[in-house]
Amino acid sequence: MGRPQAPLERDGSPVREFAFWLRDLRNRSGLTYEQLAKNSHYATSTVQEATSGSRLPTLKVVTAFVQACNGDAEAWGAYWTQIRRLLDPDAPADIARSVVPPWANSIGTGRSAIAARRTAPDEGLADSGQTAVEDPDRWYVESFTALLRLDADPIEAVEQRAIVASVDGLSELSTSISVPRHPDDTGQRHQLEAELLHGGSLELREQPYESFFRNVIVLPEPLHTGERHEYALRLRIPRGQPMAAHYVHVPFHRTDYFELRIRFNPRSLPQAIWKLSGAPTAVIYQRGPASQTITPDRFGEVHVEFRDLRPGLGYGVCWLDDESAG
């Protein structure tokens, strides 16, 4: 039997707030810590420690905790990433608002966004490039290739993935995409258009939060363990909506290979372009080259590749344009 848990004093710190919402999720699930431990396949002491507020639990523990409570693993994965970003000593001061989870306002109305949304595996244009929250026990990404057309109007990305099922009966994929606002974006609406080019049927499109988009892809037929499937998405930013100056993939589970090509307008190239490889997420928001600067070819194209990506770290390309420099 687990030890009695000490009261949690909310002091506004990111880790304490995360623990508070984990406790809230467990309370609304009706599970005891012993039942939660059994359902999540962790020790009772481990799930209690996750809600202690002493340190941020691992994403693996959080995912198991949330799924055992029938919560939204996607939303919690995004929230965990925000908290981890806040804990980075180089985190920008202006992201402190992400301490409050996106679903907090719905709790008071009796419509919990955590419990209401279905849980499913996930991946997705990343922090204006690519951010994904996936169920690591159901499928993994063998390869992910993306082409970002900044020379097109509207801006678009074509993303192709080959995934491999880790369970029998995998019938749908859930993709989540984070598209933060550009500093110059003052419009009332913040949107992203998604189209499935091949590999199934796009059955659900939703925007649960301003910068967070989710799609559910139903596969042509269920996959068995070890079977491979390919699909492609076209993602477009509406005309007139500026894009933040980076395309970065932050995997949350096994990703074997990621290839990114970006075509800039050769007549208006950025002041600087640089590569991120295994970078903490806070580095994405730095306004100058961190390392590994890149020179585009004469057509304005850059190309980067990554293998054996580490979950929770960023891989992709950032740039500094005239607007960013101002």
N, C-alpha and C positions, 0 to 999 in steps of 0.2 A: 504494500500500500504506500502511496506517495506521501511525503511529509506535508503538513499544513503549509499553505503558501502565504507569505507575508503580504500585507497590503502594499499596493503600488502607489507611490506618491508621484503624481504628474507634475513634473517641473518644466515641461515644454521642450525638453531635450529630444532629439530624434529617436534615440534608442528607447527612452521611456514611452514616447508616444507610440512607437511600433509595438511595444509590449502591451500597452493599454488596449490597442485594437485587436491584438491576438487574444487577449483575455475576453474582450467583448464578443469576438467570433465564437470562442468556446462556450461562453455563457449562453449565447443564443442557439447554439447547436444542441444544448441539453446534455452534452457528454461530460462525464467525470474525467479526471485526468487519467485514471486507470483505463477507462474505455477508449479515450483518445490515444493513449499509448498503444493499446492493442490494435486499433484500426490503422494507426500510422506506422506500425512495426518499429517503434522506438521505445526505449525505456521510459518509464514514468518520469524519472528524474530529468531526462533529456527534454521532454515536452514542457515540464514545469520550468526548467531553466530558460527555455525559449521565451517565456512570458515574465521572467524575473526583472527585466529592465537593466540588467548588469552589463550586457553586451549584445550586439546584433547577432541573432542566430544565423546559421548558414542557410543558403537558399534551398538546399536539399531538405533540411529539417522543416523549413517554413512551408515548402510545397507539400510535404507529407502531412503536416499539421492542418493546413487549409483544406486539402482534399478529404481528410478524415472528418472534417466538420462540414463537408459538402459546400465549401466556399468556392470563390472564383480564383483559381490559381493564376490566371492571367493578370487580373487586377493586382493581386498580391505580389506577383513577380515584378510588376512595374513599380509598385510602392517600395518594395525591398531595394530596388535599384536606386530610387530617389534617396532613400535613407542612407544607403552606402555612399552615394555621391556626396551627401552632406557631411559624412564623416571624414571625407578626404581633406587633408589640411589645406589643399589648394583650391577647394571648392569655392566658386563665385558666391559672393554674399547675396546676390539677388535670387538664389534658388531656395532660400530658407522657407519660402511659402510651401514647398512640397512636403513639409513635415505633416501637414494635414492631408489625410488620404482622400482621394477623389470622391469616395462614396460617403464621406462623413455627413454631408448635408441630407442624405436620404435616410439616415438612421432615425431621425426625429419624426419622419412621416410614416414610419412603419414599413417602408419599402426598402429593405436592405439590398443594395446593389451586389453585395457579396453573395448572398444566398440566392438571389433571384436569377443570376446569370448561370448558364450551364458551364460546366468545366470540360475542357478538351485540350489536346495538345496544340502548340502554337508556334508561329514564326512570322517574321515580317519585314517600307522605305526607311532607313535607320536614323534615329534621332535627327531626322531630316535625311537620313540615311536609314539604317536598319536596326530595329530593336525587336527582339523576339522573346516570347516566354513560351516554352514548350514543355510537354510532359516527357521527361527523358526515358520513361519506362515503356513508351508506346512506339516511338520512332525517332530516328536520328537523320541528320542531313549528311548525305554522302558528298554532295557537291552543290554549291550555290554560286551562280554567275549572274552578274547584274550589269546592265548598261544604262547609265544616266545621261540623258540628252539635255544638257543645259543650253545647247544651240538651237533647240526647238521651241516652238510656241504653240501650245503650252509646254512647260517643262515636263518630261516624262521619264520614267524608269521602267525597264523591262527586266523582270527578275525570273530566273529559271532555277528550279531546284530538282534534284534527284534525292528522294528520301527512301529509307529502308525501314520496313516495319519490324518492330521488336516484339510484337504480340500477334496472335491470330485474331482475325476479324476486324482489323483496322478499316473503318468505313468512311471516316471524315477527318479533315485536318482543320485546325483553327489557327488563323494567322493574325498576329497583332502588330501594328505599325505605329511608331511614334514619329510625329511630324511637328516639332516645336516651331513656334513663330519666329520669323525673321525680326530683328529689332525695328525695322521700318514698317512692319505689318501692323497697321492700325485699323484694319477692317473689322466689322462686327462679326463676320463669319470666317471660320478657318476650316478648310475642306480638303478632301483628297478623293479622287475618283479611282475606282478599282475595276479592272476587267480581267476575267480569266480567259487566257488565250487558248489553252488546252490543258487536259489532264483532269477533267471532271466538270462539276457544275458549281457555280458560286451561288450558294443558297441563302446566305445571310450577309448583309452589310450593316454595320452599326458604328456609331461614334459615341461611346459611353462618356468620354471626356473630351475637352476641346482639342487636345493634341494627340489623342489616342484613338486609333481606328482598328476595327476588328472585322474579319471575314471568316466565314466557314465554307470550306470546299468539300463537297460530297464526292467521293471517289466513284469511278465507273463500276467497280465491284470491290468487295472487301479483300484486303491483302492478308496473306499468311506471313508468319514470322520469316524474316529473311528476304521477302519479296521486295522488289524495287519499283518505284513509281516516279514519274516525272510530271511536273506541271509548270506553267508559266503565268505570271501576272503582269499586266500593264498598269502602272500607277501614274496618274497625272495630277499635277497641281493646277488648279483652275487659273485661267488667264488673269493677270493682274495681281495674283497673290505671290509675293516674293518667297524665296526658299532660303532657309538658314544655310550658312556657308559650310556645310559638311554633309558627307554621306558616310555613315559609320555603322557597321554591323556589330551588335553586342549580343553574342550567342548566350543562351542560358542552359545549354546542354551540348552534347557532342556534335561538333561540326568538323568534318574532315578537310574540307577545301572551300575557299571563298575567293572568287575572282571578280574584280571590279574594273570596269572601263568607264571613264567620264569624258564626254565630248564637250569642251568649252567652246564658246564662240571665238574663233581665232582672231576676230577683229576687236575683241574686248576681253583680253585675258586677265585673270586676277593678278594682283600684285605679287602674291606668293601662293604656292601650292605645296602641301606637305602630307606625308604618309603617317598614319597611326598604326602601330602594330603591337597589340597587347597592352593598350594604354588604359589607365584608370578613366572612368567616364568623365570625371571633372576636367580632364585634359582636353576633351572635345570642345569645351567652351572657351579655351584660351584664344586670345585674339591675335596671336602671332605664331610663326612656325616653331614647333617644339623640337623637331628633328626631321631628318630624312626628307629634305625638300625635293620636289619633283619638277622637271621641266617638260612641258607638253611638246608634242611633235608639231610639225608645221601645220597640221590640220586642227590643232587644239585638243588633242587626245592624250590622256594619261591612262596607264594600265598598271594595276598592282595585283599581287596574288598572295594568299596566305594558306598555310596548312596547319592542321592540328590546333585549331583555335581553342583558347582557354575560356571557359564560361565566365561571364561577368565583365570581361575586358573588351575594349573597343578596337575594331579593325576597319580601316577605310582611309578616306581622304578628306582633308580640310583645306580651305582656301581663304584668302583675304582679298576681298574686292574693294573697290573705291568706297562703297557705302560703309563697309565694315571698318575701313581705316578712319573714316570720319568720326 
